[in-house]
Amino acid sequence: MKIKITETQLKKLKSLLIEITVDDAYIKFYKDIPKEEYDLIINADPFSKPKFLSPYAKWLLKIYKNKQLKLEDLERATEYIQTFDKFKQSEFKNIDYDKFKTLGELGNIVKNKLDYSSYESGKQVDLCSVIDGAKKVYEDEKWCVIIPETEYASCYYGRGTEWCTTWGEKSFDDRHKSKTNRFDYYDKTGPLFININKSDYEDRYQFHFETSQFMDIDDNEIELFEFIDNKQNAGLRNFYNNFLKDRVKSLKFSDLEVANDSCYIVVNDWGDFEDAFEEDRNYINPAMFLRDLDDNYTDYDYSRSDIKLYYLDDINDKNMSLIKEKLKENGYDLNEMDDDELEEAILDEFIGEIDGALSDAKRQADEKEAYDQITKHIINHFGGTNVEYGDKIKLKITCPEPILLYGMDTSSFITGYSEKYGKIDFNYPRYGFDGNIDNDNFNEILNDRLNW
């Protein structure tokens, strides 16, 4: 017997099947989140109850685990969720919030439904004029930059934004007066920079370099590199580079040293440049190839005819004298032998030593060719000027602009630089690395083998 159910009944049935209590959900799915943080996120969802973890809370937990939600923004999350839920059966009926990767994406959807009626518009005042508790540190035809030094000034210049540094009882927006202001939290570690477009107050950005936060008016993170690379923002670029030039030494990259006016990439071995290369499923990463060179032994097999034709003449006088002495010891009368007979005797007695020396020398030549090709790409990519060897490899480079260093949200300079400027697309030789045998190296190896 078949039972038909309506779409509404199906949705209700699905919701019942996926219901779970807040405590059970934590034990089963979220133990990697500290319990205090988990509770804060749950409490930010107005629809979760002890015996019911709502879908909104699950979404918040998901973006938090993906590092796309800050705990300081939970009050904003509550407001957005309430607004979305209010209109979910009308204006937002066909919108699946669960696909949003950031809180800002939900904010963009509900923005037009938020109550801005009591907002004191920035257009009513000159936001580039200085009030008590603030200072202007830069101005050009397009931009002015204000550093607020008090909570009131932060609210004054941040009016109409979603920045948590503009919330609280001093906020110019009634929507934010009940929320917790975070100005002091940020200001104690470093200044906040409010960048104001003089012709469009909706075009504002707040920078905090100590926490690598570069936010637009809706508190969405911007791509600092793209913003700075804009030709119209060249003045801002110069201002920030000058402001930050003496502070870059305090930046903590695991693989970058800044000493005086010099910068060095410092790594244990060339394998640490793995993140600098495009991946190719057909080849091992070039940096890893360099790291593992010593573990890859290639045994080249040189035939008797090839050795006779191409390599006997490469044996130097020292080794040839040693070979002739050994031939005499083995009973050969060299005075009775012509050149062809001497060559055949050499091959009969020492082909193993010659073949082994050629194989080792060829392998080392190929390794040197690989090393030269790959390191050349690395050095050119990072603007390297010279390499120093010791306990670590030190690649001296032209120091990047300070603001670009601050914009690298990573602990590895190699990773951040490659994400900014693109990765090295290395073309492997079709038939492998083919280096030319060094004759001195071949003879040195041969001498060792002859004396075994």
Residue pairs with C-beta under 8 A, 6 or more apart in sequence:
5 13
19 52
19 53
20 28
20 52
20 53
21 50
21 51
21 52
21 53
22 42
22 48
22 49
22 50
22 51
22 52
22 53
22 57
23 50
25 53
25 58
26 33
26 35
26 38
30 38
30 61
32 65
33 41
33 61
33 64
33 65
37 64
37 71
38 61
40 71
40 74
41 57
41 60
41 61
41 64
41 69
41 71
41 74
42 48
42 53
42 57
43 74
44 57
44 60
44 74
44 75
44 77
44 78
44 81
45 54
45 56
45 57
45 60
45 77
45 78
45 81
46 78
46 81
46 82
47 54
47 56
47 57
47 81
47 85
48 54
48 56
48 57
55 98
56 81
56 85
56 97
58 98
59 97
59 98
59 100
60 69
60 74
60 77
63 69
63 100
63 101
63 102
63 103
66 101
68 101
68 102
68 103
69 77
69 102
69 103
72 164
72 180
72 182
72 185
73 103
73 164
73 219
75 164
75 167
75 179
75 180
76 103
76 107
76 162
76 164
76 179
76 219
77 103
79 114
79 175
80 103
80 106
80 107
80 110
81 106
83 110
83 113
83 114
84 92
84 97
84 106
84 109
84 110
86 113
87 110
87 113
88 95
91 113
92 109
92 110
95 109
97 106
97 109
100 106
100 109
102 220
104 218
104 219
104 220
104 221
107 162
107 218
107 219
107 220
108 218
108 220
111 218
114 175
115 174
115 175
116 160
116 173
116 175
118 173
118 174
118 175
119 159
119 160
119 172
119 173
119 174
119 175
120 159
120 172
120 173
121 159
121 160
122 159
122 160
122 201
123 201
127 144
127 146
127 157
127 196
127 201
128 136
128 139
128 144
128 146
128 196
128 198
130 136
130 146
131 153
131 156
132 150
132 153
133 148
133 149
133 150
133 152
133 153
134 146
134 147
134 148
134 149
134 150
134 153
134 156
134 157
135 146
135 147
135 149
136 144
136 145
136 146
137 145
137 146
137 147
137 193
137 239
137 243
138 144
138 145
138 235
138 236
138 239
139 145
140 235
140 236
141 198
142 197
142 198
142 199
142 232
142 233
142 235
143 195
143 196
143 197
143 198
143 233
143 235
143 236
144 195
144 196
144 198
145 193
145 194
145 195
145 196
145 236
145 239
146 153
146 157
146 193
146 194
146 196
147 191
147 192
147 193
147 194
148 154
148 156
148 157
148 158
148 165
148 183
148 187
148 192
148 194
149 187
150 183
151 168
151 170
151 181
151 183
151 184
152 170
154 165
154 166
154 181
154 183
154 187
154 192
155 165
155 166
155 167
155 168
155 170
155 171
155 172
155 181
155 183
156 172
157 194
157 196
158 165
158 166
158 194
158 204
158 206
159 166
159 171
159 172
159 173
160 172
160 173
160 201
160 202
160 217
161 204
161 206
161 217
161 218
161 219
162 217
162 218
162 219
163 206
163 215
163 219
164 179
164 180
164 181
164 182
164 219
165 181
165 182
165 183
165 186
165 192
165 206
166 172
166 173
166 176
166 181
167 176
167 177
167 179
167 180
167 181
167 182
168 176
168 177
168 179
168 180
168 181
169 177
169 181
170 181
171 177
171 179
171 181
183 192
186 192
186 208
186 210
186 211
189 208
189 210
189 211
190 208
190 209
190 210
191 208
192 206
192 207
192 208
193 206
193 207
193 208
194 204
194 205
194 206
195 204
195 205
195 206
195 207
195 236
196 203
196 204
197 203
197 204
202 217
203 217
204 216
204 217
205 214
205 215
205 216
205 217
205 222
205 227
206 213
206 214
206 215
207 213
207 214
207 215
207 240
208 214
209 244
209 247
209 406
212 406
212 407
212 409
213 221
214 221
214 222
214 224
214 227
214 407
215 221
215 222
216 222
224 403
224 404
224 406
224 407
225 404
225 407
225 420
227 233
228 236
228 237
228 240
228 403
228 404
228 407
237 401
237 403
240 402
240 403
241 401
241 402
241 403
243 402
244 402
244 403
244 405
244 406
245 402
247 402
248 258
248 399
248 402
248 405
248 406
249 258
249 259
251 258
251 405
251 406
252 411
253 405
253 408
253 411
253 412
253 413
253 416
254 411
254 412
254 413
255 265
255 266
255 267
255 272
255 412
255 413
255 414
256 263
256 264
256 265
256 266
256 413
257 263
257 264
257 266
257 394
258 399
261 399
262 396
262 399
263 396
263 397
263 398
263 399
263 400
264 388
264 394
264 395
264 396
264 397
265 382
265 384
265 394
265 395
265 397
265 413
265 414
266 392
266 393
266 394
266 395
267 273
267 392
267 393
267 395
267 414
268 392
268 393
269 290
269 291
269 393
270 287
270 290
270 291
270 374
270 375
270 378
270 393
271 287
271 288
271 290
271 291
271 292
272 287
272 414
273 287
273 378
273 414
274 285
274 287
274 288
275 412
275 414
275 415
275 418
275 423
276 287
276 378
276 381
276 382
276 414
276 417
276 418
276 423
276 424
277 285
277 286
277 287
277 423
277 424
277 425
277 426
278 423
278 424
278 425
278 426
279 285
280 426
280 428
282 428
283 289
283 428
284 292
286 374
286 377
286 424
286 426
286 428
287 374
287 378
289 370
289 374
290 370
290 371
290 374
290 375
293 367
293 370
293 371
297 363
298 359
298 362
298 363
298 366
299 359
300 358
300 359
300 362
300 363
301 355
301 359
302 311
302 354
302 355
302 358
302 359
304 347
304 351
307 347
307 351
307 354
307 355
307 358
308 343
308 347
311 354
311 358
312 343
312 346
314 439
314 442
314 443
315 323
315 354
315 443
315 446
316 439
316 443
318 443
318 447
319 443
319 446
319 447
319 450
322 447
322 450
322 451
323 346
323 349
323 350
323 450
324 334
326 349
326 350
326 450
327 334
327 345
327 346
327 349
328 334
330 349
332 345
334 342
337 345
346 354
347 354
350 450
353 446
353 449
353 450
354 446
356 445
356 449
357 442
357 443
357 445
357 446
357 449
358 437
358 442
360 445
361 437
361 438
361 441
361 442
361 445
362 435
362 437
364 435
364 438
364 441
365 435
365 436
365 437
365 438
365 441
366 432
366 433
366 434
366 435
367 433
367 435
368 435
369 433
369 434
369 435
370 433
370 435
373 429
373 433
374 426
375 387
377 424
377 426
378 384
378 395
378 424
379 387
379 395
381 418
381 421
381 424
382 395
382 397
382 414
382 417
383 397
383 398
384 395
384 396
384 397
385 396
385 397
385 398
386 396
387 393
387 394
387 395
387 396
388 394
388 396
400 417
404 420
405 413
407 420
408 416
408 417
408 419
408 420
409 416
410 416
410 419
418 424
